[in-house]
Amino acid sequence: MPGFTDPPQPQDEVAITVDDEGIDEDEVASTLSKDHMFIFVVDQSGSMSGQKMEITKRALELFLMSLPVGSRFDIVSFGTRHEFLSQGQEGMEYNEANKSKAMTYVQDMYANFGGTNIANPMTDIFSKFVKV
């Protein structure tokens, strides 16, 4: 048919170019980390025992390894009671020392916080981190 060409076949070479003029990689990295707060809310109630808790811990470790340097983060564990990793601070700056502290905290997590009550931790999260 006139005006139509066959789509490229696997053996055909296709060149893709990207014009990256004007992109400042340092600015992009700074923008990604500036003013970003990551709050991980983790259910440590009894219903999370066994494989559920282990999967949660592995996922949290992956997230912690992927945060942008300079961002802030906190982990809030909940059940009948709740606790913040930052212990009263407004989160923690993401750096090697705090990442190591968080990884140790995650490794020590168990489904030992009693029943499931997410209302109190969410109220505390909003009062601590959300500035209106």
C-alpha positions as CSV (number, residue, x, y, z in Angstrom):
1,M,0.0,0.0,0.0
2,P,1.3,3.4,-0.8
3,G,2.4,5.5,2.2
4,F,2.8,2.5,4.6
5,T,6.0,0.7,5.5
6,D,6.5,-2.5,7.2
7,P,7.3,-2.3,10.9
8,P,10.9,-2.9,11.9
9,Q,11.8,-6.6,12.1
10,P,13.9,-8.0,15.0
11,Q,16.9,-8.3,12.6
12,D,16.6,-4.6,11.7
13,E,18.7,-2.0,13.6
14,V,16.7,0.8,15.2
15,A,18.6,3.8,16.4
16,I,17.1,5.8,19.3
17,T,18.7,9.1,20.3
18,V,17.8,11.2,23.3
19,D,18.7,14.8,23.5
20,D,19.8,15.5,27.0
21,E,20.9,19.1,26.5
22,G,19.8,21.3,29.4
23,I,19.5,18.4,31.9
24,D,21.5,19.0,35.0
25,E,21.9,15.6,36.7
26,D,22.9,17.3,40.1
27,E,19.8,19.4,39.9
28,V,17.6,16.4,39.2
29,A,19.2,14.5,42.2
30,S,18.7,17.5,44.4
31,T,15.1,17.9,43.4
32,L,14.4,14.2,44.0
33,S,15.7,14.4,47.6
34,K,14.7,17.9,48.6
35,D,11.6,18.2,50.8
36,H,10.7,14.5,50.5
37,M,9.5,12.6,53.5
38,F,8.9,8.9,53.4
39,I,6.9,7.3,56.2
40,F,6.7,3.6,56.3
41,V,3.7,2.3,58.4
42,V,4.3,-1.3,59.4
43,D,1.7,-3.6,61.0
44,Q,3.4,-5.6,63.8
45,S,0.2,-7.0,65.2
46,G,-0.1,-10.7,65.9
47,S,-1.9,-11.3,62.6
48,M,1.4,-10.5,60.8
49,S,3.2,-13.5,62.3
50,G,5.2,-15.9,60.1
51,Q,5.7,-15.3,56.4
52,K,3.7,-12.1,56.3
53,M,6.1,-10.4,58.7
54,E,9.2,-11.8,56.8
55,I,7.9,-10.5,53.4
56,T,7.1,-7.1,55.0
57,K,10.6,-6.9,56.4
58,R,12.3,-7.8,53.0
59,A,10.1,-5.2,51.2
60,L,10.9,-2.6,53.7
61,E,14.7,-3.3,53.4
62,L,14.4,-2.8,49.6
63,F,12.6,0.5,50.1
64,L,15.2,1.7,52.6
65,M,18.0,0.9,50.1
66,S,16.3,2.9,47.4
67,L,15.6,6.2,49.1
68,P,17.2,9.4,47.7
69,V,20.2,10.6,49.7
70,G,19.2,13.7,51.7
71,S,15.5,12.8,51.9
72,R,13.9,12.2,55.3
73,F,12.2,9.1,56.5
74,D,10.6,7.3,59.4
75,I,9.2,3.9,60.3
76,V,6.0,3.7,62.4
77,S,5.3,0.3,63.8
78,F,1.9,-0.4,65.1
79,G,-0.4,-2.9,66.8
80,T,-2.1,-2.3,70.1
81,R,0.7,0.3,70.7
82,H,2.8,2.1,68.2
83,E,6.3,3.5,68.0
84,F,8.4,5.7,65.7
85,L,11.9,4.8,64.7
86,S,12.9,8.5,65.0
87,Q,11.7,8.5,68.7
88,G,10.2,12.0,68.8
89,Q,12.2,13.6,66.1
90,E,10.6,14.8,62.8
91,G,12.0,11.9,60.9
92,M,15.5,11.0,60.1
93,E,17.8,12.3,57.3
94,Y,18.6,9.5,54.9
95,N,22.3,8.8,55.1
96,E,24.4,5.7,55.7
97,A,24.3,5.9,59.5
98,N,20.6,6.3,59.7
99,K,20.0,3.7,56.9
100,S,22.1,1.2,59.0
101,K,20.1,2.1,62.1
102,A,16.8,1.5,60.2
103,M,18.0,-1.8,58.8
104,T,18.8,-3.1,62.3
105,Y,15.4,-1.9,63.5
106,V,13.7,-3.8,60.6
107,Q,15.7,-7.0,61.3
108,D,14.5,-6.8,64.9
109,M,10.8,-6.5,63.9
110,Y,8.3,-9.2,65.0
111,A,4.6,-9.6,65.1
112,N,4.5,-8.8,68.8
113,F,2.5,-5.6,69.1
114,G,-0.8,-7.2,70.1
115,G,-4.0,-6.3,68.3
116,T,-4.4,-4.1,65.2
117,N,-5.1,-0.4,65.9
118,I,-4.0,1.9,63.0
119,A,-6.1,4.9,64.1
120,N,-3.7,6.2,66.9
121,P,-0.5,5.9,64.8
122,M,-2.2,7.7,61.8
123,T,-3.3,10.5,64.1
124,D,0.2,10.8,65.5
125,I,1.7,10.7,61.9
126,F,-0.5,13.5,60.7
127,S,0.0,15.7,63.8
128,K,3.8,15.2,63.6
129,F,4.5,15.4,59.9
130,V,1.6,17.2,58.1
131,K,1.9,21.0,58.4
132,V,-1.3,22.7,57.5
